[in-house]
Amino acid sequence: MRFLMSVGALMLAVLSANVLALDVKISANRETATVQHQGKPFVIQREQDPAHVVDEMWAKTSRKCPPFCLQPNVPLPGIHAVGELELLDFMEQKVNSGQGVLIDARLPSWYLAGTIPGSVNIPFTVFGEIPTAADVEKAFKLLGAVRRPNVGGFRRSLERNFADWGWFGAENKTAYWDFTDAKEIMLWCNGPWCGQSPRAIQNLVHLGYPKERIHYYRGGMQMWKVLGFPTVVPDAKSVLFDVSGGE
């Protein structure tokens, strides 16, 4: 009797799995991904309705250029460009472990209208400020960079001269910031025509953030939507930076 019950339970589990199997998977061997969003797990799967179409805002093909011009796949030499599968890997391997930060580099008004799960809003304008600005310090603290005390000219001279040798940890330091323990970051914005995250990346590199720890999801919100992935509408309390202007 126990054997029959066990077989029955196993068959029920198999049948349930088949019933629950998704018709529209992420890839042949992957149905879902899970990311921590504001302290809670969020399961990501693609839209299952084969008749579903993207809303008009994200179906638009043409925007005035400039400013809405196509962006290169790699915004700067040394930056790692990714697609959706790599983005999902980054979520599960880096964001969930606390080793990485997924950055919505758009202005708060865009972010509050809907964002990719797991994202933190750090507007691109923040990184265009002077290295010691309060918002830069706030952002870098979130990303694991440490503000350096006043560094003397002699020390900086040594660091610059021996940076290629790896002495003094100089390759990860500027006069203002120590990026030794800075996290890996992935930036995105509205899509292949959006210059906000590329501009943020350029400014981050100018401020000294290590290129090898920066990733760029060029597809952004437009491709995320086109592929039927879900978005979340964040709480207004999650807006960390009060900025205005820009694109």
N, C-alpha and C positions, 0 to 999 in steps of 0.2 A: 504493500500500500504506500509506504513512504517513497519507494522508488517511483511509482506512478505519479505521486504528487510532485516529486522533484522534476520528473520529465515534463509534467504539465506546466509547472512554474517556468521551466526553461523555455518551452514552446511559447508561452504567453509573453515572456520577455523578448523573444526573437520577433514575434508578431508585433509587439508594441514598438520595437525599434524600427521595424519596417514601416509602420504606420506613421511614425514620427519623422522618418527620413525626409530631408528637404529636397524638393524638386530643383530648386535653384541654389546650388552650392557656391561656396567661395572659390573652390578649386575641386578637382576630381576627388581628392582625398580629404577635403576640409569643408565642414559645413558651417562652423561658427568660430568666433574668437571671443575672448573675454578680456575686458580691460577695467581697471579700477577708475571709476569716474566719481570725483568728489567723495571718496571714501567708501563707495559701494561698487560691487561687481556689476558690470553692464555687458550683456551678451550681444554680440554683433552678428547679425546674419543679413543676407540680402533679401530684398523684397520678393515675395513668393508669387505674387499675382502676375502672370505673363502678359496681361493687358495693361499693366501699370506704365505710365509715362511720367517723365520728369516734369515738374511744374515749369511754367513759362519763364520764370526768372533764370533758371539754370539751363533752359533749352535754347536760350538766345545765342546766335552764332556770331553776331557782329557788334562790336563796340568801337567807338571812336579811338583811333590810334594816331598820335598819342592822346591821352596817357595810357590807354588800355592796349598795349602792344604785346605780342607774343614774347614770352620769356625763354631764354636758353634753358636746356635741360640741366646744365651745371652753371649756377650763377657766378661761381669763381673756381679757378683751378684748385683742386684739393678737396672740394666739397662733395659729399656723397649724395647722389640723386637716387631716389627710390620710387617704386610703384606701390600699388595697393598691398600686395602680398608682403613686401618688406615692411610696409607701415604697420600691418597687423602683427608681424613678428616683433617689431620694435615695441608695440603696445604690450604684448604678452611677456617679452623677455626683459625689457628695460623699464617701461613705465610701471608695471606691476611689481617689480623688484625694488623700485626706488632709485635705480641707476640711471634712468633717463626721464626727460620731460618732453611731452608733446606740446608744441606751442602754436596756438592760434594767433598769428601775427597781425590780425586785422584789428580795426578800431572796435571799441566796445559795442557800438551800435550794431555792427555786423555779428559780432559774437553773441549778443543777446537774442538775435533773431534765430539762432540755431548754430550749433557747433559739432565737430566730430567728437564722439565720446572719448573721454580720457584727456581732453585738451585743457590747457591753462591759457588764459588770454594775457599775452604780453604784447601790446601793440607795437608795430614796427617803429613808431615815432620815439619810443623810449630809448632805443639804442642809438638814436641820432643825437642824443644830448652829450654834454661834456662828460668825461670819464668819472667825475666825482659827483654828478648830479644825484639827487635823492632817489629818483626813480631808477636810475642805473644801479645804484647800490641795492635798492629793494629787489630788483630783478636778479642781479647777480647772487644775492644771498639765497634766493629761491633755487638758483641753478648750481649752487655749491662753490661759487668763487668767493675768495676771502679778500677783504679790503686790507691792503698793506699799510703799515705805519709809514711815517716819513722815511723815505729811502734816500740816503746820501748819494751825492754824485759819484763818489768813488765806487760805491757798491754797484750802482747801475752800470758804470763803465766796465767793471769786471764781468757782470752778468751779460752784457751785450757782447763783449769780446769772446766769452767762452760759451755762448749759447749753443754753437754748433757742436761743441764737445760734450754737452749735457752736464756741464759742471754747474753747481749752485742751483740746479733746477731751473735755470734761466729761460729755457725754451717755453716754459709755461707761466712766465711772470712778466709783468710790465711795471712801470714805476708806481702804478696805483693798485694793481690787482694780481692776486696769486690764483692761477687757474689749475693748480696741481690736482685738486680733487673735484674740479668742475664736472658736471654730469654730461652725458651725451644728450644732445637735443635734436629734435626733429621739428622743422618749421614748415608751415603751410599757410595759404591764404585762399583767395577766391577761385583760383584756377590758372591755367597756362597763360592767361592774358593779364594776370594780376602781378604787379611789381612790388607788393608790400613785403612779402616774406623774402624775396631776393634782396630788397633794400636793407631789411633787418639783418640778413646774413652778412652783407657787405660791411655794415656798421659794426656788427659783432666782431668780425675779423679785424677791423680797424682798431677796436678796443682791446684786442689781444686774445680773444677766445680761440682756443686751438681748433684749426680747421678739421682735424681728423675726428673731432667729436661733434661735428655739425652735419646734419642730414637735411635734405630738402625734398619735400613731397610736392612736385610741380603741379600734379593733377588737381590738388586742392579741393575746395568744396564742389566745384562743378563736376569733376570726374567722380568724386565720391557719390554725388547724387545720381549721376548718369548710370552708375553701376548698381544702384538700388540699395546702397548702404544707409543705415539709420543715422539720424542726427538727434541731438538733445537740445532742449531750450533751457539754458542755465538760469539759476537764480541770480537776480541782480546783485545779491550780496557777494557773489563770486567774482565780481569785477574788482580787480586789484589796483588798476591804474586809471586815474581820471584824466583822460587826454581828449583832445578835440582836433579837428582839422585833418589834413592829409587826403588820401584818395577815398 
